[in-house]
Amino acid sequence: MDGERVRQAWGRADDVGAVPPRVWLRPGVPTFAGVPAARRPEDLNGASAAVLGIPWQPASAVAAQGSAAGPGAIRRAATRYAAALHGGTLPEIDRELVPSARLRVVDYGDVDIGGGDPAAMAAAAHQRLIEVVAAGAVPLVLGGDPGVATPALEVLC
């Protein structure tokens, strides 16, 4: 694909917001798409959506070693969308849509799982999800094992 076609596909290059310096949740893990980090429940105020990682991996899956690293891997992969959430567009969806004009997204980090106990994971996930919902934000949950859907649905339903 030639340069002109790339510029057309990505649309309004001059209107793309400046991508701020990376905010790190912990060493090697940036916030989702460069959005601000919400480190306390008060930081969720005014957010439209909050990214929340639940790095759950049941003890039976330890040999597979992968699902617990899911939230961090998704965040690292999402850095390519940082410009879209800081004044740019999502050209694969709509070159006229500017997400940051309508949404304030924050990254609320990861739930502290504390071992492989499913009940402890669910309780910790419930608490963090309740904080997100109480602030009026929509939780965007990043897993881990498919079992992270259970506490999310329990809080949302």
C-alpha positions, 0 to 999 in steps of 0.5 A: 500500500502506498503512502498516500493510500495509508494517509487516506485510510487513517484520515485526518492525520493533522487532527490526531491528538498528541499521544501523552507519554506512556503511563505505566501500571507496573514495569513493562505494563502500560495503561490500556491504549495510553489512557490515564491510570485510575489508582483509587476509586476517587479517580474513577469519577467522571469516567465513561469506562474503566479498564480492569484486568482480572489476571485469573488463572486457576491452579489446574492451569498453572502448567499452561502459564498464559491466562494470568498474563492476558491483561498485561498482553492486551494492554501492550497490544492496545498501545497502537490505539493510543492516538485514537483515544487522545483525539484521533480516529479509529479508521477501521471503524469510522474516520469521522468518529473521535472516541475521546470526544465522547468518552473518558476512559481510564485504566483501573489496573488489575485485581489483586488475585492473591493465590489460586483460590476461586472464592478469593478471586471472585471476592476481589473482582466483585469489590473492584467491579462494584467500585467501577459501577458505583462511579457510573463507569462501564467496566471493560474487563480483561482476562485471564481465564474465561472464569473472570466472566462470572464475577463480572456478570454477577456484579452487572446483572 
